[in-house]
Amino acid sequence: MRHLKRTAKLGRTGQHRNRMLANLVCSLIKHRRVKTTLAKAKAARSVAEKMITLGKAGTLHDRRLASARLHQDEEAVKALFNDIAPTQKDRRGGYTRIVRLGQRQGDAAQLAILEFVDVPLPEAAPETASAEVETPAESKERSRRQKRGKERVARSGLK
């Protein structure tokens, strides 16, 4: 009988799985949204929900438990306790959502976005306008590289 054996193995050893889920949750805390496979998102959701529950209590002991589970990523722990947990004070659960995407091109794995509910995304740094403008020398170099690539393909006989 498989009673109480609900853990998704994800094709990894226990240590590898725990470390991978901790890294995934740290990325979720830092970026507020992660794109991953559906199976990993479902496995990471429970870890993320438990971390927010610890963050809502906010005691020193909870902070140390979260730090241990996230493998000493202090930046993520600070963001969890200072930014994310206060926005979830009124919510009694269901802090994350999984949005299904299509299948990945290479291996047809089902993709999903794991994100926090009611937590604003961090603002991205504005890109400079000078980086978008291509100088004439850069344009000439880019067309030269494209031409060389086409010549290599023609010589190899592949199309």
DSSP file (Angstrom, degrees, kcal/mol; ACC not computed):
  #  RESIDUE AA STRUCTURE BP1 BP2  ACC     N-H-->O    O-->H-N    N-H-->O    O-->H-N    TCO  KAPPA ALPHA  PHI   PSI    X-CA   Y-CA   Z-CA
    1    1 A M              0   0    0      0, 0.0     0, 0.0     0, 0.0     0, 0.0   0.000 360.0 360.0 360.0 143.3    0.0    0.0    0.0
    2    2 A R    >   +     0   0    0      4,-0.0     3,-1.4     2,-0.0     2,-0.1  -0.105 360.0 157.8-102.7  34.4    1.2    3.5   -0.9
    3    3 A H  T 3  S+     0   0    0      1,-0.3     3,-0.0     2,-0.1     0, 0.0  -0.379  71.9   1.3 -63.0 135.1   -0.3    5.4    2.1
    4    4 A L  T 3  S+     0   0    0      1,-0.1    -1,-0.3    -2,-0.1     3,-0.1   0.778  96.9 116.9  58.4  33.2    1.4    8.7    2.8
    5    5 A K    <   +     0   0    0     -3,-1.4    -1,-0.1     1,-0.1    -2,-0.1  -0.496  25.3 132.9-122.4  60.9    3.9    8.3   -0.1
    6    6 A R        +     0   0    0     -2,-0.1    -1,-0.1     2,-0.1    -2,-0.0   0.493  25.5 128.0 -93.0  -5.4    2.8   11.3   -2.1
    7    7 A T        -     0   0    0     -3,-0.1     2,-0.6     1,-0.1     3,-0.1  -0.273  59.4-130.0 -60.6 130.2    6.3   12.8   -2.9
    8    8 A A        -     0   0    0      1,-0.2    -1,-0.1    31,-0.1    -2,-0.1  -0.727  16.2-160.5 -78.9 120.7    6.9   13.5   -6.5
    9    9 A K    >   -     0   0    0     -2,-0.6     3,-1.4     1,-0.1    -1,-0.2   0.843   5.2-161.5 -75.8 -33.8   10.3   11.9   -7.2
   10   10 A L  T 3   -     0   0    0      1,-0.3     3,-0.1    -3,-0.1    -1,-0.1   0.703  62.4 -74.1  58.9  22.1   11.0   13.9  -10.4
   11   11 A G  T 3  S+     0   0    0      1,-0.2     2,-0.3     0, 0.0    -1,-0.3   0.793 107.0 106.9  68.1  28.7   13.6   11.3  -11.4
   12   12 A R  S <  S-     0   0    0     -3,-1.4    -1,-0.2     1,-0.0     2,-0.1  -0.887  73.9 -99.4-134.8 162.8   16.2   12.5   -8.9
   13   13 A T     >  -     0   0    0     -2,-0.3     4,-2.7    -3,-0.1     5,-0.2  -0.326  45.6-102.3 -73.3 168.0   17.7   11.4   -5.6
   14   14 A G  H  > S+     0   0    0      1,-0.2     4,-2.5     2,-0.2     5,-0.2   0.902 121.0  46.3 -61.1 -43.7   16.3   12.9   -2.4
   15   15 A Q  H  > S+     0   0    0      2,-0.2     4,-2.4     1,-0.2    -1,-0.2   0.920 114.2  47.8 -65.6 -44.1   19.1   15.4   -1.9
   16   16 A H  H  > S+     0   0    0      1,-0.2     4,-2.5     2,-0.2    -2,-0.2   0.913 113.0  49.0 -62.8 -42.4   19.1   16.5   -5.5
   17   17 A R  H  X S+     0   0    0     -4,-2.7     4,-2.6     2,-0.2     5,-0.2   0.926 111.8  47.8 -64.0 -45.7   15.3   16.9   -5.4
   18   18 A N  H  X S+     0   0    0     -4,-2.5     4,-2.1    -5,-0.2    -1,-0.2   0.902 114.0  47.0 -63.1 -41.4   15.4   19.0   -2.2
   19   19 A R  H  X S+     0   0    0     -4,-2.4     4,-2.4     2,-0.2    -1,-0.2   0.905 112.6  49.7 -66.7 -41.8   18.2   21.2   -3.5
   20   20 A M  H  X S+     0   0    0     -4,-2.5     4,-2.3     2,-0.2    -2,-0.2   0.915 112.2  47.1 -64.6 -43.4   16.4   21.7   -6.8
   21   21 A L  H  X S+     0   0    0     -4,-2.6     4,-2.4     2,-0.2    -1,-0.2   0.877 111.1  52.2 -66.6 -36.9   13.1   22.6   -5.2
   22   22 A A  H  X S+     0   0    0     -4,-2.1     4,-2.3    -5,-0.2    -2,-0.2   0.917 111.2  47.1 -63.9 -42.5   14.9   25.0   -2.8
   23   23 A N  H  X S+     0   0    0     -4,-2.4     4,-2.3     2,-0.2    -2,-0.2   0.891 111.7  51.0 -64.8 -39.5   16.6   26.7   -5.8
   24   24 A L  H  X S+     0   0    0     -4,-2.3     4,-2.0     2,-0.2    -2,-0.2   0.904 111.6  46.7 -65.1 -41.5   13.3   26.9   -7.6
   25   25 A V  H  X S+     0   0    0     -4,-2.4     4,-2.5     2,-0.2    -2,-0.2   0.875 110.1  53.6 -69.6 -36.9   11.6   28.5   -4.6
   26   26 A C  H  X S+     0   0    0     -4,-2.3     4,-2.4     2,-0.2    -2,-0.2   0.917 110.2  47.5 -61.6 -42.4   14.4   31.0   -4.1
   27   27 A S  H  X S+     0   0    0     -4,-2.3     4,-2.8     1,-0.2     6,-0.4   0.886 110.7  52.2 -65.0 -38.0   14.0   32.0   -7.8
   28   28 A L  H  X S+     0   0    0     -4,-2.0     4,-2.1     2,-0.2    -2,-0.2   0.909 111.0  47.0 -63.4 -42.1   10.3   32.3   -7.2
   29   29 A I  H  < S+     0   0    0     -4,-2.5    -2,-0.2     2,-0.2    -1,-0.2   0.914 116.8  43.1 -66.6 -42.8   10.8   34.6   -4.2
   30   30 A K  H  < S+     0   0    0     -4,-2.4    -2,-0.2    -5,-0.2    -1,-0.2   0.909 129.4  25.0 -70.9 -42.1   13.4   36.8   -6.0
   31   31 A H  H  < S-     0   0    0     -4,-2.8    -2,-0.2    -5,-0.2    -3,-0.2   0.538  91.5-136.6-103.9  -8.7   11.6   37.1   -9.3
   32   32 A R  S  < S+     0   0    0     -4,-2.1    84,-1.4    -5,-0.3     2,-0.3   0.364  83.5  53.6  69.3  -4.0    8.0   36.5   -8.1
   33   33 A R  E     -A  115   0A   0     -6,-0.4     2,-0.4    82,-0.2    82,-0.2  -0.949  62.2-173.4-159.3 136.4    7.4   34.3  -11.2
   34   34 A V  E     -A  114   0A   0     80,-2.4    80,-2.8    -2,-0.3     2,-0.6  -0.993  16.8-144.3-134.8 141.9    9.2   31.2  -12.6
   35   35 A K  E     +A  113   0A   0     -2,-0.4     2,-0.2    78,-0.2    78,-0.2  -0.929  44.5 131.3-104.5 122.9    8.6   29.3  -15.8
   36   36 A T  E     -A  112   0A   0     76,-2.7    76,-3.2    -2,-0.6     2,-0.1  -0.814  58.8 -59.9-152.3-173.5    9.2   25.5  -15.3
   37   37 A T  E  >  -A  111   0A   0     74,-0.2     4,-2.3    -2,-0.2    74,-0.3  -0.430  47.5-115.6 -78.2 159.6    7.7   22.2  -16.1
   38   38 A L  H  > S+     0   0    0     72,-2.6     4,-2.4     1,-0.2     5,-0.2   0.891 114.0  52.0 -63.4 -41.3    4.3   21.4  -14.6
   39   39 A A  H  > S+     0   0    0     71,-0.3     4,-1.8     1,-0.2    -1,-0.2   0.912 112.1  45.6 -64.3 -42.5    5.6   18.5  -12.4
   40   40 A K  H  > S+     0   0    0      2,-0.2     4,-2.7     1,-0.2    -1,-0.2   0.879 111.5  53.1 -68.2 -36.8    8.3   20.7  -10.9
   41   41 A A  H  X S+     0   0    0     -4,-2.3     4,-1.7     1,-0.2    -2,-0.2   0.912 109.3  48.4 -63.8 -42.0    5.8   23.6  -10.4
   42   42 A K  H  X S+     0   0    0     -4,-2.4     4,-0.8     1,-0.2    -1,-0.2   0.875 114.5  46.0 -65.9 -36.5    3.4   21.3   -8.5
   43   43 A A  H  X S+     0   0    0     -4,-1.8     4,-0.8     1,-0.2     3,-0.3   0.883 114.5  47.0 -72.9 -37.8    6.2   20.0   -6.3
   44   44 A A  H  X S+     0   0    0     -4,-2.7     4,-2.6     1,-0.2     5,-0.2   0.740  98.0  72.5 -76.4 -22.8    7.6   23.5   -5.6
   45   45 A R  H  X S+     0   0    0     -4,-1.7     4,-2.5     1,-0.2    -1,-0.2   0.918  96.5  48.6 -59.6 -44.1    4.2   24.9   -4.8
   46   46 A S  H  X S+     0   0    0     -4,-0.8     4,-1.9    -3,-0.3    -1,-0.2   0.887 112.0  49.0 -66.5 -36.8    4.0   23.1   -1.5
   47   47 A V  H  X S+     0   0    0     -4,-0.8     4,-2.0     2,-0.2    -1,-0.2   0.925 112.5  48.2 -66.1 -43.3    7.5   24.2   -0.5
   48   48 A A  H  X S+     0   0    0     -4,-2.6     4,-2.0     1,-0.2    -2,-0.2   0.899 110.1  51.6 -64.4 -40.7    6.7   27.8   -1.4
   49   49 A E  H  X S+     0   0    0     -4,-2.5     4,-1.9     1,-0.2    -1,-0.2   0.895 110.0  49.3 -64.5 -39.2    3.4   27.8    0.5
   50   50 A K  H  X S+     0   0    0     -4,-1.9     4,-1.9     1,-0.2    -1,-0.2   0.867 108.7  53.5 -67.8 -35.4    5.1   26.5    3.6
   51   51 A M  H  X S+     0   0    0     -4,-2.0     4,-2.3     2,-0.2    -2,-0.2   0.890 108.8  48.8 -66.1 -38.6    7.8   29.2    3.3
   52   52 A I  H  X S+     0   0    0     -4,-2.0     4,-2.2     2,-0.2    -2,-0.2   0.887 107.8  54.6 -68.7 -37.2    5.1   31.9    3.2
   53   53 A T  H  X S+     0   0    0     -4,-1.9     4,-1.2     1,-0.2    -1,-0.2   0.907 110.2  46.7 -61.7 -40.3    3.4   30.4    6.2
   54   54 A L  H  X S+     0   0    0     -4,-1.9     4,-2.0     1,-0.2     5,-0.3   0.906 111.1  52.7 -64.5 -40.9    6.7   30.7    8.1
   55   55 A G  H  < S+     0   0    0     -4,-2.3    -2,-0.2     1,-0.2    -1,-0.2   0.824 102.7  58.0 -65.7 -31.7    7.2   34.2    6.8
   56   56 A K  H  < S+     0   0    0     -4,-2.2    -1,-0.2     1,-0.2    -2,-0.2   0.872 106.7  47.4 -67.7 -36.1    3.7   35.2    8.1
   57   57 A A  H  < S-     0   0    0     -4,-1.2    -2,-0.2    -3,-0.2    -1,-0.2   0.936  88.5-167.9 -70.2 -45.8    4.6   34.2   11.7
   58   58 A G     <  +     0   0    0     -4,-2.0    -3,-0.1     1,-0.2    -4,-0.1   0.607  26.6 145.7  75.6  14.0    7.9   36.1   11.4
   59   59 A T     >  -     0   0    0     -5,-0.3     4,-2.1     1,-0.1    -1,-0.2  -0.330  62.8-110.1 -79.5 167.5    9.7   34.8   14.5
   60   60 A L  H  > S+     0   0    0      1,-0.2     4,-2.2     2,-0.2     5,-0.2   0.894 120.3  53.6 -62.3 -40.5   13.4   34.2   14.7
   61   61 A H  H  > S+     0   0    0      1,-0.2     4,-2.3     2,-0.2    -1,-0.2   0.915 108.9  48.6 -62.2 -42.6   12.9   30.5   14.8
   62   62 A D  H  > S+     0   0    0      1,-0.2     4,-2.5     2,-0.2    -1,-0.2   0.878 109.4  53.2 -64.3 -37.6   10.7   30.7   11.6
   63   63 A R  H  X S+     0   0    0     -4,-2.1     4,-2.2     1,-0.2    -1,-0.2   0.893 110.3  47.3 -64.1 -39.1   13.4   32.7    9.9
   64   64 A R  H  X S+     0   0    0     -4,-2.2     4,-2.2     2,-0.2    -2,-0.2   0.879 111.0  51.1 -71.0 -37.3   16.0   30.1   10.8
   65   65 A L  H  X S+     0   0    0     -4,-2.3     4,-2.3     2,-0.2    -2,-0.2   0.923 111.9  47.2 -63.0 -44.0   13.8   27.3    9.6
   66   66 A A  H  X S+     0   0    0     -4,-2.5     4,-2.3     1,-0.2    -2,-0.2   0.901 110.9  51.9 -64.3 -40.8   13.2   29.1    6.3
   67   67 A S  H  <>S+     0   0    0     -4,-2.2     5,-3.4     1,-0.2     6,-0.4   0.891 110.8  48.0 -62.8 -39.7   17.0   29.8    5.9
   68   68 A A  H ><5S+     0   0    0     -4,-2.2     3,-1.0     3,-0.2    -2,-0.2   0.906 113.1  47.3 -67.7 -41.0   17.7   26.1    6.5
   69   69 A R  H 3<5S+     0   0    0     -4,-2.3    -2,-0.2     1,-0.3    -1,-0.2   0.842 113.8  47.4 -70.7 -32.5   15.1   24.9    3.9
   70   70 A L  T ><5S-     0   0    0     -4,-2.3     3,-0.5    -5,-0.2    -1,-0.3   0.260 118.3-113.1 -92.3  12.3   16.3   27.4    1.3
   71   71 A H  T < 5 -     0   0    0     -3,-1.0    -3,-0.2     1,-0.2    -2,-0.1   0.917  68.1 -53.8  57.7  51.6   19.9   26.4    1.9
   72   72 A Q  T 3 <S+     0   0    0     -5,-3.4     2,-1.5     1,-0.2    -1,-0.2   0.711  83.0 154.1  64.7  26.2   21.2   29.6    3.5
   73   73 A D    <>  +     0   0    0     -3,-0.5     4,-1.9    -6,-0.4     3,-0.3  -0.682  17.1 179.8 -85.0  89.9   20.1   32.0    0.7
   74   74 A E  H  > S+     0   0    0     -2,-1.5     4,-2.5     1,-0.2     5,-0.2   0.808  73.9  59.0 -66.8 -31.7   19.8   35.0    2.9
   75   75 A E  H  > S+     0   0    0      1,-0.2     4,-2.1     2,-0.2    -1,-0.2   0.915 109.0  44.8 -63.2 -42.0   18.7   37.4    0.1
   76   76 A A  H  > S+     0   0    0     -3,-0.3     4,-2.4     2,-0.2    -2,-0.2   0.883 111.8  52.4 -68.6 -38.3   15.7   35.2   -0.6
   77   77 A V  H  X S+     0   0    0     -4,-1.9     4,-2.5     2,-0.2     5,-0.2   0.914 109.9  48.8 -65.4 -42.0   14.9   34.9    3.1
   78   78 A K  H  X S+     0   0    0     -4,-2.5     4,-2.7     1,-0.2     5,-0.4   0.926 112.7  47.5 -62.7 -44.5   15.0   38.7    3.6
   79   79 A A  H  X>S+     0   0    0     -4,-2.1     4,-2.0    -5,-0.2     5,-1.9   0.890 112.1  51.3 -63.9 -38.1   12.7   39.2    0.6
   80   80 A L  I  <>S+     0   0    0     -4,-2.4     5,-2.7     3,-0.2    -2,-0.2   0.949 117.8  35.7 -62.7 -49.9   10.3   36.5    1.9
   81   81 A F  I  <5S+     0   0    0     -4,-2.5    -2,-0.2     3,-0.2    -1,-0.2   0.817 127.4  35.4 -77.7 -31.0   10.0   38.0    5.3
   82   82 A N  I  <5S+     0   0    0     -4,-2.7    -3,-0.2    -5,-0.2    -2,-0.2   0.827 131.3  17.5 -94.3 -33.9   10.1   41.7    4.4
   83   83 A D  I  X5S+     0   0    0     -4,-2.0     4,-0.5    -5,-0.4    -3,-0.2   0.858 126.6  33.4-107.3 -48.4    8.3   41.9    1.0
   84   84 A I  I >><S+     0   0    0     -5,-1.9     3,-0.8     2,-0.2     4,-0.7   0.943 111.2  53.3 -84.8 -49.4    6.2   38.8    0.3
   85   85 A A  H >4<S+     0   0    0     -5,-2.7     3,-1.2     1,-0.2    -1,-0.1   0.866 103.8  56.6 -59.9 -40.0    4.8   37.6    3.6
   86   86 A P  H >4 S+     0   0    0      0, 0.0     3,-1.0     0, 0.0    -1,-0.2   0.838 103.6  54.9 -62.6 -29.1    3.3   41.0    4.7
   87   87 A T  H << S+     0   0    0     -3,-0.8     3,-0.2    -4,-0.5    -2,-0.2   0.685 108.4  49.9 -74.4 -15.2    1.2   41.1    1.5
   88   88 A Q  T X< S+     0   0    0     -3,-1.2     3,-0.7    -4,-0.7    -1,-0.2   0.219  74.3 111.4-105.8  13.0   -0.2   37.7    2.4
   89   89 A K  T <  S+     0   0    0     -3,-1.0    -1,-0.2     1,-0.2    -2,-0.1   0.864  82.0  42.8 -57.7 -39.9   -1.3   38.4    6.0
   90   90 A D  T 3  S+     0   0    0     -3,-0.2     2,-0.3    -4,-0.2    -1,-0.2   0.675  96.4  91.6 -82.6 -17.1   -5.0   38.3    5.3
   91   91 A R    <   -     0   0    0     -3,-0.7     3,-0.1     1,-0.1     4,-0.1  -0.591  59.9-158.6 -83.5 138.9   -4.9   35.2    3.1
   92   92 A R        -     0   0    0      1,-0.3     2,-0.3    -2,-0.3    -1,-0.1   0.317  67.0 -39.7 -99.6   7.4   -5.3   31.8    4.8
   93   93 A G  S    S+     0   0    0     -5,-0.1    -1,-0.3     1,-0.1   -44,-0.0  -0.877  97.1  86.9 154.2 176.6   -3.6   29.7    2.1
   94   94 A G        +     0   0    0     -2,-0.3    -1,-0.1    -3,-0.1    -2,-0.1   0.956  43.3 159.1  68.3  50.8   -3.4   29.4   -1.7
   95   95 A Y        +     0   0    0    -50,-0.1    22,-3.0    21,-0.1     2,-0.3   0.672  57.1  49.8 -80.6 -17.5   -0.5   31.9   -2.0
   96   96 A T  E     -B  116   0A   0     20,-0.3     2,-0.3   -51,-0.1    20,-0.2  -0.810  63.6-157.4-121.7 160.1    0.7   30.6   -5.4
   97   97 A R  E     -B  115   0A   0     18,-2.8    18,-2.3    -2,-0.3     2,-0.5  -0.978   9.4-144.5-133.7 151.0   -1.0   29.9   -8.7
   98   98 A I  E     -B  114   0A   0     -2,-0.3     2,-0.6    16,-0.2    16,-0.2  -0.971  11.8-166.3-116.3 122.1    0.1   27.6  -11.5
   99   99 A V  E     -B  113   0A   0     14,-2.6    14,-2.7    -2,-0.5     2,-0.2  -0.938  19.3-134.5-108.4 120.0   -0.7   28.8  -15.1
  100  100 A R  E     -B  112   0A   0     -2,-0.6    12,-0.3    12,-0.2     2,-0.2  -0.525  23.7-174.9 -77.4 138.2   -0.3   26.1  -17.7
  101  101 A L  E     -     0   0A   0     10,-2.9     3,-0.1     1,-0.3    10,-0.1  -0.393  33.2 -79.5-110.5-167.1    1.5   26.9  -20.9
  102  102 A G  E     -     0   0A   0     -2,-0.2     9,-2.4     1,-0.2    -1,-0.3   0.090  60.0 -69.1 -80.2-161.1    2.0   24.8  -24.0
  103  103 A Q  E     -B  110   0A   0      7,-0.2     7,-0.2     1,-0.1     2,-0.2  -0.687  48.5-107.3 -95.4 149.5    4.5   22.0  -24.5
  104  104 A R     >  -     0   0    0      5,-2.6     4,-1.6    -2,-0.3     5,-0.1  -0.502  24.2-131.1 -73.4 142.8    8.2   22.5  -24.8
  105  105 A Q  T  4 S+     0   0    0     -2,-0.2    -1,-0.1     1,-0.2    -2,-0.0   0.889  97.4  48.5 -63.3 -42.9    9.5   22.1  -28.4
  106  106 A G  T  4 S+     0   0    0      1,-0.2    -1,-0.2     3,-0.0    -3,-0.0   0.930 132.6   4.8 -70.2 -48.9   12.4   19.8  -27.5
  107  107 A D  T  4 S-     0   0    0      2,-0.1    -1,-0.2     0, 0.0    -2,-0.2   0.314  91.8-117.9-123.9   7.7   10.9   17.1  -25.3
  108  108 A A     <  +     0   0    0     -4,-1.6     2,-0.2     1,-0.2    -3,-0.1   0.765  54.0 164.3  60.9  28.4    7.2   17.9  -25.3
  109  109 A A        -     0   0    0      1,-0.1    -5,-2.6    -5,-0.1     2,-0.4  -0.552  45.6-109.2 -74.6 141.7    7.2   18.5  -21.6
  110  110 A Q  E     - B   0 103A   0     -7,-0.2   -72,-2.6    -2,-0.2   -71,-0.3  -0.599  38.4-151.5 -72.6 122.7    4.2   20.4  -20.2
  111  111 A L  E     +A   37   0A   0     -9,-2.4   -10,-2.9    -2,-0.4     2,-0.3  -0.634  17.8 175.4 -97.5 155.4    5.3   23.9  -19.2
  112  112 A A  E     -AB  36 100A   0    -76,-3.2   -76,-2.7   -12,-0.3     2,-0.5  -0.982  28.2-125.8-152.4 159.2    3.8   26.1  -16.5
  113  113 A I  E     -AB  35  99A   0    -14,-2.7   -14,-2.6    -2,-0.3     2,-0.5  -0.953  18.9-159.3-108.8 127.5    4.3   29.4  -14.7
  114  114 A L  E     +AB  34  98A   0    -80,-2.8   -80,-2.4    -2,-0.5     2,-0.3  -0.935  27.5 157.2-104.6 122.9    4.5   29.3  -11.0
  115  115 A E  E     -AB  33  97A   0    -18,-2.3   -18,-2.8    -2,-0.5     2,-0.2  -0.951  41.7-101.0-144.9 161.8    3.7   32.8   -9.4
  116  116 A F  E     - B   0  96A   0    -84,-1.4     3,-0.5    -2,-0.3     2,-0.4  -0.565  34.1-123.9 -81.6 147.7    2.5   34.4   -6.3
  117  117 A V  S    S+     0   0    0    -22,-3.0    -1,-0.0    -2,-0.2     0, 0.0  -0.770  90.1   1.7 -88.6 136.2   -1.1   35.6   -6.0
  118  118 A D  S    S+     0   0    0     -2,-0.4    -1,-0.2     1,-0.2   -22,-0.0   0.720  98.6 119.0  61.4  25.9   -1.5   39.3   -5.1
  119  119 A V        -     0   0    0     -3,-0.5    -1,-0.2   -87,-0.1    -3,-0.1  -0.982  63.4-128.1-119.4 120.1    2.2   40.1   -5.1
  120  120 A P        -     0   0    0      0, 0.0     3,-0.1     0, 0.0    -3,-0.0  -0.329  25.6-110.4 -67.2 147.6    3.4   42.6   -7.6
  121  121 A L        -     0   0    0      1,-0.1   -89,-0.1   -89,-0.0     2,-0.1  -0.489  37.6-102.7 -72.8 145.2    6.3   41.7   -9.9
  122  122 A P        -     0   0    0      0, 0.0     2,-0.2     0, 0.0    -1,-0.1  -0.452  42.7-105.9 -67.6 142.8    9.5   43.5   -9.3
  123  123 A E        -     0   0    0     -2,-0.1     2,-0.1     1,-0.1     0, 0.0  -0.501  31.9-126.7 -73.7 134.5   10.1   46.3  -11.8
  124  124 A A        -     0   0    0     -2,-0.2    -1,-0.1     1,-0.1     3,-0.0  -0.479  31.5 -98.1 -77.2 150.7   12.8   45.5  -14.4
  125  125 A A        -     0   0    0     -2,-0.1     2,-0.1     1,-0.1    -1,-0.1  -0.499  44.5-109.3 -68.4 133.2   15.6   47.9  -14.9
  126  126 A P        -     0   0    0      0, 0.0     2,-0.2     0, 0.0    -1,-0.1  -0.413  32.0-125.3 -66.9 136.7   14.8   50.2  -17.9
  127  127 A E        -     0   0    0     -2,-0.1     2,-0.2     1,-0.1     5,-0.0  -0.535  25.7-108.9 -81.9 148.5   17.1   49.4  -20.9
  128  128 A T    >>  -     0   0    0     -2,-0.2     4,-0.6     1,-0.1     3,-0.5  -0.477  14.5-134.5 -77.4 147.7   19.1   52.3  -22.4
  129  129 A A  H >> S+     0   0    0      1,-0.2     4,-1.1     2,-0.2     3,-0.7   0.787 101.6  65.2 -72.2 -27.1   18.1   53.5  -25.7
  130  130 A S  H 34 S+     0   0    0      1,-0.2    -1,-0.2     2,-0.2     3,-0.0   0.794  95.3  58.4 -68.1 -26.1   21.7   53.6  -27.0
  131  131 A A  H <4 S+     0   0    0     -3,-0.5    -1,-0.2     1,-0.2    -2,-0.2   0.785 104.5  51.5 -72.8 -25.6   21.9   49.8  -26.7
  132  132 A E  H << S+     0   0    0     -3,-0.7     2,-0.4    -4,-0.6    -1,-0.2   0.776  91.7  85.8 -82.2 -26.3   18.9   49.4  -29.1
  133  133 A V  S  < S-     0   0    0     -4,-1.1     2,-0.5    -3,-0.0     0, 0.0  -0.619  70.9-146.3 -81.5 129.5   20.4   51.6  -31.8
  134  134 A E        -     0   0    0     -2,-0.4    -2,-0.1     4,-0.0    -3,-0.1  -0.832  10.5-136.5 -99.0 127.9   22.7   49.8  -34.2
  135  135 A T     >  -     0   0    0     -2,-0.5     4,-2.3     1,-0.1     5,-0.2  -0.360  25.7-109.6 -75.3 160.9   25.6   51.7  -35.7
  136  136 A P  H  > S+     0   0    0      0, 0.0     4,-2.2     0, 0.0     5,-0.2   0.859 119.7  53.6 -60.0 -34.8   26.4   51.4  -39.3
  137  137 A A  H  > S+     0   0    0      2,-0.2     4,-2.3     1,-0.2     5,-0.2   0.907 109.4  47.8 -66.7 -40.5   29.6   49.5  -38.5
  138  138 A E  H  > S+     0   0    0      2,-0.2     4,-2.4     1,-0.2    -1,-0.2   0.889 111.0  51.5 -66.0 -38.4   27.7   47.0  -36.4
  139  139 A S  H  X S+     0   0    0     -4,-2.3     4,-2.2     2,-0.2    -2,-0.2   0.909 110.3  48.4 -64.1 -42.1   25.1   46.6  -39.2
  140  140 A K  H  X S+     0   0    0     -4,-2.2     4,-2.0     2,-0.2    -2,-0.2   0.911 112.2  49.1 -64.3 -42.8   27.9   45.9  -41.7
  141  141 A E  H  X S+     0   0    0     -4,-2.3     4,-2.2     2,-0.2    -2,-0.2   0.895 110.1  51.4 -64.5 -40.8   29.5   43.3  -39.4
  142  142 A R  H  X S+     0   0    0     -4,-2.4     4,-2.2     1,-0.2    -2,-0.2   0.916 111.0  47.0 -63.6 -43.4   26.2   41.6  -38.8
  143  143 A S  H  X S+     0   0    0     -4,-2.2     4,-2.1     1,-0.2    -1,-0.2   0.861 110.5  53.7 -67.6 -33.6   25.4   41.3  -42.5
  144  144 A R  H  X S+     0   0    0     -4,-2.0     4,-2.2     2,-0.2    -2,-0.2   0.913 109.6  47.8 -64.7 -42.6   29.0   40.0  -43.1
  145  145 A R  H  X S+     0   0    0     -4,-2.2     4,-2.2     1,-0.2    -2,-0.2   0.896 111.0  50.8 -65.0 -40.4   28.5   37.3  -40.5
  146  146 A Q  H  X S+     0   0    0     -4,-2.2     4,-2.0     2,-0.2    -1,-0.2   0.906 109.9  49.9 -63.0 -41.1   25.2   36.3  -42.0
  147  147 A K  H  X S+     0   0    0     -4,-2.1     4,-2.1     1,-0.2    -2,-0.2   0.912 110.1  50.3 -64.8 -42.8   26.7   36.0  -45.4
  148  148 A R  H  X S+     0   0    0     -4,-2.2     4,-2.2     1,-0.2    -1,-0.2   0.896 109.3  52.1 -61.8 -40.1   29.6   33.8  -44.1
  149  149 A G  H  X S+     0   0    0     -4,-2.2     4,-2.0     1,-0.2    -1,-0.2   0.898 109.1  49.1 -63.2 -40.9   27.1   31.5  -42.4
  150  150 A K  H  X S+     0   0    0     -4,-2.0     4,-2.2     1,-0.2    -1,-0.2   0.884 110.0  52.2 -66.2 -38.1   25.1   31.1  -45.6
  151  151 A E  H  X S+     0   0    0     -4,-2.1     4,-2.3     2,-0.2    -2,-0.2   0.900 108.2  50.9 -64.8 -40.2   28.3   30.3  -47.5
  152  152 A R  H  X S+     0   0    0     -4,-2.2     4,-2.0     1,-0.2    -2,-0.2   0.909 110.3  49.0 -63.0 -41.9   29.2   27.6  -44.9
  153  153 A V  H  X>S+     0   0    0     -4,-2.0     4,-1.0     1,-0.2     5,-0.9   0.902 111.1  50.3 -64.4 -40.3   25.8   26.0  -45.2
  154  154 A A  H  <5S+     0   0    0     -4,-2.2     3,-0.4     1,-0.2    -2,-0.2   0.894 111.5  48.4 -65.4 -39.5   26.1   26.0  -49.0
  155  155 A R  H  <5S+     0   0    0     -4,-2.3    -1,-0.2     1,-0.2    -2,-0.2   0.844 108.2  54.1 -69.2 -33.1   29.6   24.4  -48.9
  156  156 A S  H  <5S-     0   0    0     -4,-2.0    -1,-0.2    -5,-0.2    -2,-0.2   0.706 106.7-125.8 -77.1 -17.3   28.5   21.7  -46.5
  157  157 A G  T  <5 +     0   0    0     -4,-1.0     2,-0.3    -3,-0.4    -3,-0.2   0.502  68.1 125.9  87.3   2.8   25.6   20.6  -48.7
  158  158 A L      <       0   0    0     -5,-0.9    -1,-0.3     1,-0.1    -2,-0.1  -0.699 360.0 360.0 -93.9 147.4   23.0   21.0  -46.0
  159  159 A K              0   0    0     -2,-0.3    -1,-0.1    -3,-0.1    -5,-0.1   0.358 360.0 360.0-134.7 360.0   19.9   23.1  -46.5
